[in-house]
Amino acid sequence: MSESLLCSVIVPTYNRAELLDLTLAALAEQTVPSDRFEVLVVDDGSTDDTEAVAKAYASRLDLRYFFQPDEGYRVAAARNIGITNARSDICVFIDCGVLAHSECLQAHIDTHAAAARPAAVCGYVHGLTFDDSGSDSLRAAADPRRPDEAIAVLAAAPEWADPREAFYAKYSDEFGDLPAPWVVYWTCNASANTAQLREVGMFDEAYRSWGAEDVDVAFRLHRAGARFLLSRPASSVHWPHPKYHAANTESVMDNYRHFAASYDDPGVQLVGQVRLFDINYVLLSRQGG
């Protein structure tokens, strides 16, 4: 590992050159000096201008571009390319189209530094929805070229809160002692210890459609002893892009079945049977908690 690099930012992408430009522009404005973190853009077989957009940031970021042929949805494999090639002790996962606050990476780094053991850190994501509802109003309310200002605007409006906010309100921001803290580890904005990610086998590449590959790796991180933490200062905006709600719902249910079949664990066995947010309630009820 490079002692000079504080984190490795892994950005998987596929045919979203315009969104990638916004994501990289936000990373180029981080308070962490650009020579203290690296960005690994992993292209899942794009046919648009993704490569040119990524390489245009080579003068502003310590950026490496990786390409894997288009053989269907392979975001798990893309993230694994990033983890395998990461040169720092912390991997930060930022999805294409997620715009990081200028202090986001520093917040991830600081949260890991303060943790007594390897951590799995959830960043905060404003404006994240699972369909196209509200896309026009979010675009009207915020400027994607000014993420800090956009986050300030969205933070003042409850409708743009991170969809996990109700979970945090129920269990507090200190939710790491729950029996299944992994249910809210979503890799649109999250980080983990590089060595521990490699030790647990990284992402399961059997996931070949949308959903669940992140909570799967999170479960294995939890089983390996990672401490799950929320870092609100590691904030971001999920910029709108077309979503396919019906197809994604069908896809994630198939993936939930794969997840549940992979592990003999009471929490995992509830995946697909109850909402992810309700798994801890069921487990705690069984314990009399």
C-alpha positions in Angstrom: 0.0 0.0 0.0 1.1 3.6 -0.6 1.7 5.5 2.6 1.0 8.8 0.8 -2.5 7.8 -0.4 -5.3 8.2 2.1 -8.0 6.5 0.1 -8.9 4.8 -3.2 -12.2 6.0 -4.8 -13.8 3.3 -6.9 -16.3 4.5 -9.5 -18.0 1.8 -11.6 -19.8 3.1 -14.7 -21.6 2.1 -17.9 -22.7 4.4 -20.7 -23.2 7.4 -18.4 -20.5 9.8 -19.6 -22.4 12.9 -18.6 -23.0 11.7 -15.1 -19.4 10.5 -14.8 -18.3 14.0 -15.7 -20.3 15.4 -12.8 -19.0 12.7 -10.4 -15.4 13.3 -11.3 -15.8 17.1 -11.2 -17.0 16.8 -7.6 -14.1 14.6 -6.7 -11.7 17.1 -8.2 -12.9 19.7 -5.7 -12.3 17.6 -2.5 -10.5 19.2 0.4 -8.2 16.2 0.5 -5.3 17.1 -1.8 -5.5 15.4 -5.2 -2.2 13.7 -4.7 -3.4 12.1 -1.4 -6.2 10.0 -3.0 -6.7 8.0 -6.2 -9.7 7.5 -8.4 -10.3 4.2 -10.2 -12.9 4.4 -12.9 -14.0 1.0 -13.9 -16.0 0.9 -17.2 -18.4 -2.1 -17.6 -18.2 -2.0 -21.4 -19.4 1.5 -22.4 -19.8 2.5 -26.0 -20.2 6.3 -25.3 -17.6 8.9 -24.4 -16.9 7.4 -21.0 -13.2 6.7 -21.6 -12.6 10.2 -23.0 -14.4 11.8 -20.0 -12.4 9.8 -17.5 -9.1 10.5 -19.1 -9.9 14.2 -19.4 -9.5 14.4 -15.5 -6.0 12.9 -15.6 -4.5 16.3 -15.0 -6.7 17.0 -12.0 -6.9 13.7 -10.3 -4.7 10.7 -9.7 -7.0 8.7 -12.0 -6.7 5.2 -13.5 -9.2 3.9 -16.1 -10.1 0.2 -16.4 -12.3 -1.3 -19.1 -14.0 -4.7 -19.0 -15.9 -6.0 -22.1 -19.7 -5.6 -22.1 -20.9 -9.1 -21.0 -24.0 -7.9 -19.3 -24.4 -6.3 -15.9 -21.1 -6.8 -14.0 -20.9 -4.0 -11.4 -19.7 -6.5 -8.8 -16.8 -7.5 -11.1 -16.1 -3.8 -11.8 -15.8 -3.0 -8.1 -13.6 -6.0 -7.6 -11.2 -4.6 -10.3 -11.1 -1.4 -8.3 -10.4 -3.2 -5.0 -7.8 -5.4 -6.5 -5.9 -2.4 -7.9 -6.4 -0.1 -5.0 -3.1 1.3 -3.5 -4.5 2.6 -0.2 -5.8 1.2 3.0 -9.4 2.5 2.4 -11.7 1.9 -0.5 -14.4 4.5 -1.0 -17.3 3.4 -3.3 -18.9 6.3 -5.2 -21.5 5.4 -7.9 -21.5 7.2 -11.2 -24.0 10.1 -10.8 -23.3 10.6 -7.1 -21.8 14.0 -6.4 -19.6 14.1 -3.3 -19.5 17.1 -1.0 -16.1 18.7 -1.0 -15.5 17.3 2.5 -16.9 13.8 1.8 -13.6 12.0 1.3 -12.0 13.6 4.4 -15.0 12.5 6.4 -14.6 8.9 5.3 -10.9 9.0 6.1 -11.5 10.6 9.5 -14.2 8.0 10.4 -11.8 5.1 9.6 -9.0 6.8 11.6 -11.1 7.2 14.7 -12.5 3.6 14.5 -10.9 1.1 17.0 -11.2 -1.7 14.4 -11.8 -2.0 10.6 -14.8 0.0 9.7 -17.6 -0.1 7.1 -18.8 3.4 6.7 -22.1 4.6 5.3 -22.0 8.0 3.7 -25.1 10.2 3.5 -27.0 10.4 0.1 -29.5 13.2 -0.5 -32.0 12.8 -3.3 -31.8 9.0 -3.6 -35.0 7.5 -5.0 -35.8 4.1 -6.5 -37.9 5.5 -9.3 -38.1 8.7 -11.3 -40.3 10.5 -8.9 -39.2 14.0 -8.0 -36.4 14.1 -10.6 -37.6 17.3 -12.3 -38.0 19.1 -9.0 -34.6 18.0 -7.8 -33.0 19.3 -11.0 -34.8 22.6 -10.5 -33.7 22.9 -6.9 -30.0 22.1 -7.2 -27.0 22.8 -9.4 -25.0 19.6 -10.1 -21.9 21.7 -10.7 -22.0 23.1 -7.1 -22.5 20.0 -4.9 -21.8 21.8 -1.6 -24.5 24.4 -2.4 -26.9 21.6 -3.7 -26.5 19.6 -0.5 -27.2 22.7 1.7 -30.4 23.2 -0.2 -31.5 19.6 -0.1 -30.6 19.2 3.5 -33.2 21.8 4.4 -35.9 19.8 2.7 -37.1 16.6 4.4 -38.3 15.1 1.1 -34.7 14.9 -0.1 -33.4 13.1 3.0 -31.4 9.9 2.6 -34.1 7.1 2.4 -32.3 5.4 5.3 -33.1 8.4 7.6 -36.1 6.6 9.2 -33.8 3.7 10.0 -31.3 6.0 11.6 -34.0 7.8 13.5 -35.3 4.5 14.9 -31.9 3.0 15.8 -29.8 6.2 16.1 -26.7 7.0 14.1 -24.8 4.6 16.4 -26.4 1.5 14.9 -23.3 -0.7 14.8 -24.4 -3.0 17.6 -27.5 -4.1 15.8 -27.6 -7.8 14.9 -27.8 -6.9 11.2 -26.2 -3.4 10.6 -25.3 -4.5 7.1 -28.8 -3.8 5.8 -28.0 -0.1 5.2 -24.6 -0.5 3.7 -25.2 0.8 0.1 -22.2 1.3 -2.1 -23.5 4.5 -3.8 -21.5 6.2 -1.1 -19.7 4.0 1.3 -16.2 2.8 2.4 -14.4 -0.1 3.9 -10.9 -1.3 4.8 -9.1 -2.6 1.6 -7.4 -5.5 3.3 -10.7 -6.7 4.9 -12.5 -6.4 1.6 -10.0 -8.7 0.1 -10.0 -11.1 3.0 -13.8 -11.6 2.8 -13.6 -12.3 -1.0 -14.7 -8.9 -2.3 -18.0 -8.7 -4.1 -19.8 -11.8 -5.3 -19.6 -11.7 -9.0 -22.6 -14.1 -9.3 -24.8 -11.0 -9.0 -25.4 -10.2 -12.7 -28.3 -7.8 -12.3 -29.3 -4.8 -10.2 -29.3 -5.0 -6.4 -28.1 -6.8 -3.2 -24.4 -7.2 -4.1 -23.6 -4.5 -1.6 -25.5 -5.9 1.4 -24.0 -9.3 0.6 -20.4 -8.0 0.9 -21.5 -6.0 3.9 -22.8 -9.1 5.6 -19.4 -10.7 5.2 -17.6 -7.6 6.5 -19.9 -7.7 9.5 -19.1 -11.4 10.0 -15.4 -10.6 9.8 -15.8 -8.0 12.6 -16.1 -4.7 10.8 -17.7 -1.9 12.8 -20.6 -0.3 10.9 -20.7 3.5 11.2 -22.7 6.4 9.7 -20.8 9.5 8.7 -23.2 12.3 8.0 -20.4 14.7 6.9 -19.5 12.1 4.2 -22.5 13.6 2.3 -23.4 13.5 -1.4 -26.2 14.1 -3.9 -27.6 11.3 -6.0 -28.2 13.1 -9.3 -31.3 12.0 -11.1 -31.0 9.5 -14.0 -33.6 7.2 -15.6 -34.5 4.2 -13.4 -36.4 1.1 -14.2 -38.4 0.5 -11.1 -40.4 -2.6 -12.2 -37.3 -4.4 -13.7 -35.1 -3.5 -10.7 -37.8 -4.8 -8.3 -37.8 -8.1 -10.1 -34.1 -8.2 -10.3 -33.5 -7.5 -6.6 -35.9 -10.2 -5.6 -34.0 -12.7 -7.6 -30.8 -11.5 -6.0 -32.3 -11.7 -2.6 -33.0 -15.4 -3.2 -29.3 -15.9 -4.1 -28.2 -14.0 -1.0 -30.5 -16.0 1.3 -29.3 -19.3 -0.2 -25.6 -18.3 0.3 -25.5 -18.1 4.1 -26.9 -19.9 7.0 -27.7 -16.9 9.1 -31.1 -15.8 10.7 -30.8 -12.3 9.4 -29.9 -13.3 5.9 -32.8 -15.8 5.9 -35.2 -12.8 6.3 -33.9 -11.1 3.2 -36.7 -11.0 0.7 -39.2 -12.1 3.4 -39.4 -8.7 5.2 -38.1 -5.3 4.2 -34.4 -4.8 4.8 -35.2 -2.0 7.2 -37.3 -4.4 9.3 -34.8 -7.2 9.7 -33.3 -5.8 12.9 -36.7 -5.3 14.4 -37.6 -9.0 13.8 -34.2 -10.2 15.1 -34.4 -8.0 18.2 -38.0 -9.1 18.8 -36.9 -12.7 18.7 -34.2 -11.9 21.3 -36.8 -10.1 23.5 -35.1 -6.8 22.8 
